[in-house]
Amino acid sequence: MRSTILKITVPTLVLLLIFISYTNLERFEPTADTFTDSEKIVEIAVRANSMEQVVLGELYKQGLDRHGRPAVINMESLGVKHSIERLRQGNADIYISCAGRILHYINGDKARQLEKKYSDTTKKVDINSGDRREEVYQAVMGSLGGNLNGTDPANALGCAEEESDIPQHIIPIYRNPVLDRDERGALNVVSGILTTEKLEKLVEKSREGKNPSEVVSQFLDDNSVQFVNKNQQKDPVDGKKQNS
C-alpha cells in the first residue's frame, strides 16, 4: 500500500517542481525592451492645431536634445484633459501648458477659489505678479498627483484666449521618473530665457511660414543655450572629456 502511494505522488511532485521552475524562469526572463523611463526617448505631447503649442514643444525638445537626451514631438489635436491623462497613463512624457489652464483641469475647486480671491480684490493688482504666479504654481504642484511633476514656471505667459484672473505662466509637466535633476534643470534654463514677448515673436515667425524648428534653434543659439552633452565620454578617473 505504501509503495502504491509513492508511485502516485512522486510523478505528481516532479511535475509540480517542473512547473514551479518554469514559472520562476519566465518571471525573470528579460524582455525585449530594456530601456527604462530614464533612458527612453522623451515624448512631448503637443496640440497640433496650436502654433504656440508647437513652438513650446520645439523649445523644450531642443533644450533636451542639446543636453544629450533625445526627444520627439507627438502632435495630436488634444487639449489639456487628454494630454494630462496621457502622461498619467504613460503614453507621453511631457506636456507644456499654462498654469491656470492646468489647474482648472486637475483641481477645479482650487482654481475657482483662487479666481474668486483674485477677482474680489478692491485694489488694482497685476494678475501676473510674482506672488500670484507662485501661489498658482504651488497649487498646480500640489494637485498633480504622485507620478507627475513640473519644472519651475516660465516668465512667459501663454493661452491668451483664456478668460481668467489666474496667471497663465508656461509650465512643462512631466512624468516621473522620466527626467533626472539635470534634465529638469535644462528645461528650467529654457523657461528662464523665455518671456511673453519672445514667445509671441517665435509664434509669429512660425505662422508666417518659417519652420518652427529652425526658428527655435536660432532663438536658442542667440540666447547661448548650450549644455555639456551628458552623453560625451568622460575619463573614468578625473571626469575630463577623453580626446577622440
N, C-alpha and C positions, 0 to 999 in steps of 0.2 A: 504493500500500500504506500509506504513511504517513497519507494522507487518511482511509482506512477506519478506522484505529486511532483517530483523533481523533473520528470520528462515534460510535464506541462508548463511548469513555471520557468525553467531555465531558458527555453526559446523566447518566451514572452519577455523575460528580463533582458535578453540580448537585444531584441527588437526595440525595447524601451530605451536602452542605453544608446543604440544607434540613432534613434530619433532625437534624443536629447543632444547628442554630439552634433548632429546635423543642424539642429536649431541654433545652437551656440555659434557654430561656424558661420551660418547665414547671417546671424545678428552682427557679427564683427567683420563681415566681408566688406572691403572698401567699395564705395560707389564710384561710378564713372566720373561724376562731378566732384572734384576735390577742392574747389575754390570755396573759401569761407566768405562771409559777408564783408570782412575787412580787406579781402583781396579781389573781389569781383569787380567788373566794370560797373561803375556807378551809373544808374539810370535816372535821368532827371525828367519828371513829368511836366509837360508844357501844354498849355491850351493853344491849339493850332490857330484858332481864329482871333488871337490877340497878339498884335505885334509887340506890345510891352512884355508879354509873357515869353515870346520868342527871344527877344533881346536879353531879358533876365536869364533865361536858360543858357544862352551863349556866354554871358558874363561869368556865371559860376562854373559852367562846364570848362571853359578855357582856363579859369583860375585853378581848377583841379588838375587839368592837363599840364599846366606849367609847373605844378608841384610834383608831377610824376604819377598822378592817379588817373588812369583812363576813365573817361566819362562819355556818355552818349545822351542825346536828347530824344525823348519819345513824345511825338506830337500827336495829341488827340483832342477832340473837341469836348473836353471835360472841365467842369467847374471845380470849385473848392471842395465840395462834398465828395465827389468821386475821386479826386486826387488824393485827399487825405485818407480816404478808405483804401486806396491802392497802396499807400505807404503802410498802413496798419496791417494789410494782408500780405505784405512782402512782394507786391507786384511792381513797385517802384521804390526808389531810394531817397530822392529829394523832390520837394515841391516848393516853389517860391511864390509867395503871395503877399498880401498886405495884412498888417496886424488886425485891424478892425474886422476885415472880411473873415479872417481865420477864426477870430474869437466868436463872431456871430454864429459860426457853424459848430465849433467844438464846445462852446459854453454860452448858449443864447441868453440865459438868465443873467450871467455876469456882464455880458455885452449891453443888455438893456439897462442894467443897474448903472453902469458907467455912463451910458448915453444920458440917462436921467440926471445923473450927478453933474455932467458937463453942461447940459442944456439949462439947468436950473441956476447957473451962476449969474449973479447980477452985475458983475464987472466984466469988462472986455478982456478976454484971455485968448492968447494964441493957442488954438486947439492942437497945434503940433509942437507945443513946448516940450522941453526935456522932461519935465515932471510927468506930463501926461503920457509921453512916449514910454517912459519907464514903467508907469502904472499899468498901461495896456500890455506891454511886453511881459511883465510879471504875471498878468492874468492869463496870457496865452500859454506861457511856460508851465504854469500851474494846472492847466487844463488839458495838456496834450495827451497824457497817459504814459504808461511805462515804456513802451517801445518806440516812442517818438521824442525828438529833442529839437532844439532850434539854435541857430547861431545868434550872435548879437544882432540887434536891429540895425538896418542901414539908416543913414541920414536922409536918404531919398524917400519921397512919398510916391505912391502909385495908386492905382484903382481910382482915378479921378471921377469915374462915373458913380462911385458910391456916395449916397446922400446920408452921411452920418457925422455925428460930432466926435466920433472916435478916430484918433490918428491912424493913418494908413501907411505907416512905415513898412518898408520891404523887409521881410524875414524869410530866409530859407529854412524850411522844416525838413529834417532828415530822420531816417530810420536807424535806430540803434541795432547793432554796433557797427554800422557801415563805415563811418568816418572815425579816424583817430584824432587825437588832440591837434596835431599839426595840420591835418587836412581841414579840420574845423577852423583853425587859425587862418588858413589860406582863404577860406570863404569870407572870414571877417575882414581880411585885407581888401578884398573886392568890395565888400559893403562899405568899408571906410572911405574909399575914394569916390563913391557914388553919391551924387546929390540929385535933387529933383530936376534941376535944370539940365544936368548932364544926361540923366536918363531920358528926358524929353528929347534932347538933341539926337541921341542914339536911335530912338524910336522914329524920329522924323526922317533921319537919313535912310533908315531901313525902309520906311514907307515910300520914299522917293525912288525906290528900285535898287538900291545898293544891297549887296549881300550882307545880311546881319552878321555873319561870322567874320567877314573882313572888317566891317565897321567896328565890331567889338575888339578884334585883335589889334587894330590900330589904336583904339582907345586905351587898352591895357599897356601897349608899348609906350604911348605918350605919357602915361602915368607911372612908368617904370615898375610895372608889376612883374617881377621875376622872383623865382624861388630857387633854392638849391634843390635840384631834382632828387627826390629820395631814392630813385632807382639807380643813380650813379654809383659806381663801385667805390667803396672806401677801404682804406688799408685796415685790416683787422686789428692792428696794434694801436696806431695813433689816430685813426679815423680820417686821415687825409685821403683825398682822391688819388687813385692809382693812375699812373701815366699809361696811356694805351700804346 
